[in-house]
């Protein structure tokens, strides 16, 4: 019992070794007596550097396009995202305000696809870009580490729970996380640790609603409409739908509430049916070539019509088969795809990547088999890794007994994780597959293989910074050691669990595990192992280290939902550029109508005003036509940052802009006489500035001030222009109030009071 039964060196395997920095500790992994931590020397402390690029290179959280033109049913493009335009626009609107959203819905409702579409369109909202993370089987600390790795250039460094809030406190990014599984308390801690990030996450079906006061807003992802479902099936089937097929799909739509995954699987059933029809056509053609046509048989001359007629002879799936199509789809797969599917069922729904398949099940075309499974809706691809779709494992597990198919997985992965040519990133990507192999060995009653794989994988997970997988491997290995009665292995796993808790800032758990390791190693006479465990206990007790007690991160409840780091980055017109096309056309049409009405109102007002008398004030539009004796056209501006007409700056009569050939009073800046040359009529005028030219006021006596309206109740042109321009001119915040005179305008004389004049009014004459 003194010799560990899971010793890799006895089996010719080499454990992975290395060092990582965890907070203020330097962790050495893979030593014969177990991992060991010590205070990090100054030369090992990393210099933290922010990423100099927007972190958008991580794998997308949504389904990756997995399309094989040679798959059954012919070529097809990636699965389209139908009937989700308004939801994408709504989620972008919320994220651009710095608000965090949680997507919930039934299994197969398309949460991951919607998440991927929003992540693709959200680039440019936040100053630190979009960070895409995969929350499947990850802990909150794993996701915080992934967020740190995406925003900082410090590989091999894992900040502790006290450093992460400081490092991530000023990161302003859109963080999209697919398939979050940990409790709501840890989720709130995740949000509070990165307060200037806006999160968009998906949760498992049946998750409870967010707690009152949470920063997360729940968004229910429901099924898509009936036309969208029929269009999706027609696109994936590669042909128009016939009337019986449409009726069958309508029944499926009512039964499934429009879940997209069900219609991806329905399209696979139709492609399987088309393959049967193609076989019937080929058989009939072969029979005709051998025996000739029977005169009593009348067949259509059009091959398409013949195919449609034969298709009616092949029955459509029943409602029960359509509701649970996994078994029928699995029976129609190719032999390599069926072998991969059996392996996935044995591994608890996890699918290894293609390079592992030849060693595990002797399948050479592994990539094609994975694409075939994804094409049929039996598997999903998330971040480059495949797993079975929701509900498929429960439907297939009773029909197959695949326990023996994963018998060699432990030996293969034990060798693979220790291979020096395999990077830690590759190990982190296959962590769930390796854990699935351990669970398969436990279900099949193979504790020895389970123990061996746990001893090999645990150091590899530690070095790859997947500490959630590291803890799960240690727990499974401890369970296998206890079932085998191997005290030495049990002590080793206790030692590793104590070091892990020490690095995560959990002193009580670390003390309990390390004391158990000391007692077990002393019982079997492992003096070196006992000394290593005691050193970890001394490090835990030392006063110089002073591990702080983990305090709860301030709750995100009550936090203002709008995040200034993100909202300051978002242009005001960002959301308008992503509204659905029908809404965009409606807005543009309404804007054009308002602009036309404004121009017509101005023209009517000018025609009622008549010719402009001499001595009045006028407005000059730069880059406009020359003044030919009448009023200059007064077009309202949209989007201009300059002063509005109501805040125009008067010029004196002696200024350079107050004299021009052909008028004597005004001149268009940068324009030409007789019209506007060199500029198209449709060019926007948002870059123009408006300047009025005011003639010197004539001396006044006791005559009454001129009125702003003309006799007969006809409003003056200025009134019509101001009312027109108020609908589409620049925002009031960008223009000064008209009642405030400019600082450089001539002050009126106290003895000669003046009255503000509008465009088209004459100066009062002296008696």
C-alpha positions, 0 to 999 in steps of 0.5 A, a space after each residue: 500500500 506504500 507504493 502509489 498505484 497511479 504512479 505514472 513513472 511505473 507505467 512509462 508516462 511522464 507527468 507534466 511539470 512547470 511553474 506558474 505565478 498565482 497572486 503572490 505565490 510561485 507554484 511549482 507543479 509536477 514534482 514527485 512529492 506533489 505541487 509546492 508553493 512559495 513566496 514569489 521572488 521579485 524576478 518572477 513577478 510579472 509586469 502587468 501589461 494591457 492588451 494593445 488590441 481589442 480582444 476579439 480573437 477568442 472563439 465565438 461562443 455561438 455555434 460555428 458554421 459546420 457545413 460539409 458540401 458532401 454531407 447528405 442532402 447536398 451543399 448548404 451554407 451556414 445555418 441562417 439566423 432568421 426572425 431575430 433582427 429586432 432582438 439583435 437590435 434590442 440587445 445592442 441597444 441595451 449593451 450600448 447603454 452599459 446594461 447587462 442581459 441574461 438570455 434564458 429560454 428552452 433548450 433549442 431556442 437558439 440562445 447561443 446563435 443569438 449570442 453569437 450574432 450580437 457579439 459579431 455586431 457589438 464590435 466598437 461599442 466598448 473601449 476594450 472591444 468584445 470578449 467572447 468566453 465559454 462558460 460551459 463547465 467553468 467556474 466564476 474564477 475560471 471566467 475571471 481568469 479568462 477575462 484577465 487573459 483576454 485583456 492583459 498580456 501576461 500568460 502564465 499568471 493567475 491573479 488571486 481573488 484580491 487582485 482581480 477586482 483591482 485589475 479588472 476594475 477599469 476594463 470596459 468591454 462587452 463580455 459575452 459568455 455562453 452556457 453559464 452554469 454556476 449559482 446566481 451568487 457567483 454570477 453576481 460576484 463575477 459582475 461586481 469584479 468587472 463593474 465597467 463591463 457589460 455582460 451578455 450571458 446565456 443560462 441553462 433552461 429552467 434557471 430561476 429569474 434574476 434576483 431583485 436588485 441584480 444588475 442582470 436583466 432577463 431576456 426570454 428567447 422564444 421560438 421563431 415565427 411559422 414563416 421563418 421556420 418553413 423558410 429555414 427548413 427549405 433553405 437547409 433542405 436545398 429545395 422548395 417545400 411541397 404542400 404535404 411537407 408544409 402541413 407536416 412542418 406546421 404541425 411541428 411548429 405548433 408542437 415545438 413552439 417554433 424552436 429552431 433546433 427542432 427544424 434543423 433536425 426536421 430538415 435533416 429528416 427531409 434530406 434523409 427522405 430525399 436520399 431515399 427518393 434518389 435511390 428509388 429514381 436510380 432503381 427505376 432507371 436501372 429497371 427501365 434500362 434492363 426491361 424497357 418501359 411497359 406501355 401500360 405505365 404512363 410516367 412523366 417526362 420531366 425528371 423533377 415531376 417524377 421525383 416529386 411523384 416518387 417522394 409522395 410514396 415515401 411517408 413523412 415522419 410521424 409526430 412522435 418521430 418528429 418530436 424526438 428525432 435523435 434515434 431516427 437520425 442516428 440510424 441514418 448516419 454514416 458508419 464513421 459518424 455513428 462511431 463518433 456518436 457512440 463515443 460521445 454518448 460514452 463520454 457523457 456528451 463530449 466530443 473529442 476533436 478530430 486528431 484524437 478520433 483515429 487513436 480512440 475509435 479508428 476513424 480517419 475522417 473525423 472532421 467529416 464525421 463531426 460535421 455530419 453530426 452538426 449538420 443533422 442537429 445532433 451536435 453543436 459546435 461552440 468555440 471550436 469544440 463539439 458536444 451533443 445537442 440538448 436532449 440527444 444524450 438522454 434519448 440515445 443512452 437507453 438504446 446503446 451500451 457504449 461503455 466498452 467504446 471508451 475503454 482506451 480513452 484513459 490510456 490515450 489521454 494520459 499519454 497526451 497530456 504529458 506530451 511536450 509537443 502539446 500546448 497548455 492551451 490545447 489541454 485546456 480546450 480538451 479539459 471536458 473530454 478528459 473529465 468525460 473519460 474519467 466519468 466513463 471509467 467510473 461508470 464502467 467500473 474501471 477505477 485504476 484507469 480513472 486514477 491513472 488519468 487523474 494523476 496525469 491530467 491534474 498537473 496539466 490542468 494546473 499549468 493550463 490555469 483551468 483550475 476548475 478542471 484541476 479541482 474536478 480531476 483531483 476529486 475524481 482521483 481521490 474517489 478512485 484512490 479510496 475505492 482502490 484502497 491506495 493510501 499513498 494516492 489518497 495522500 497525494 490528492 489531499 496534498 494537491 487539494 490543499 495546495 489548490 485551496 492555498 493558492 485560491 485564498 481558502 485557508 480553512 480548506 487548505 489546512 484541512 486537506 494538508 493535515 489529512 495529507 500529513 497524517 496519511 503520508 506518515 501512516 505509509 512512511 513517506 517522509 519526503 511527502 510528509 515534509 512537503 505537506 508540512 512546508 505547505 502548512 508552515 507557509 499557511 501559518 507564517 506571519 510574513 505571508 498573512 493570507 487575507 481572509 476572502 471577503 465578499 466582493 461588493 454586490 452589484 445590486 443597486 449599482 447604476 445600470 449604465 456604465 459610463 466607460 461604455 456609454 461614453 464610447 458609443 456614438 449617438 447614432 450607433 443604435 440607428 445604424 442597426 435597426 431592422 431594414 423596414 424600420 430604417 426605411 420608415 424613418 428615412 421616409 418620414 425624415 424626407 417628408 419633413 424636409 420637403 414640407 420645410 422647404 415648401 413652407 419656406 418657399 410659400 413664406 418667401 412668395 408672400 413676403 415679396 421682393 426684399 426692400 433695401 436696407 433690411 437684414 438678410 441671411 447669407 448661406 455659404 456655398 449657396 447661390 448668389 443673392 439676386 436681389 431676393 432673399 437667400 434660401 434658408 434651408 434647415 440644417 440637420 446634424 450641424 455642429 455650428 450655430 443655428 439660424 436662431 443663433 446667427 452672428 450679425 456682421 457690420 455693414 463694413 465687414 468683408 462679407 457685407 459687400 458683393 457685386 450685383 447686390 451691394 449688401 450680401 455675398 455667398 461665401 465660396 459660391 458662384 453667381 447664378 447658381 451653385 456650381 460644382 456641388 450636386 443637389 443631393 449633397 448634405 449641408 451639415 458642414 455649412 455655417 450660417 451668417 446673417 448680414 445686418 444693415 445699420 439700423 436707421 435712426 428712429 423717432 417716436 414711431 411705433 416699432 414694426 410688428 413681426 406680422 404682416 397686415 392681414 394676419 399673414 405671418 412674416 417669412 422669418 416666422 415660417 422659417 423658424 417654425 420649419 427649421 425647428 423640426 429638423 435643425 441642429 439640437 438646441 444644445 448646440 446653439 445659443 439662445 436667440 435672446 442672448 446677443 453675441 458678444 461682438 455685436 454693436 450695442 444699440 444706442 440708448 437714445 435710438 432704441 432699436 427693435 430686432 428685425 426679422 428676415 424680410 422686414 424693412 427698416 423703419 423710415 424717419 419722418 
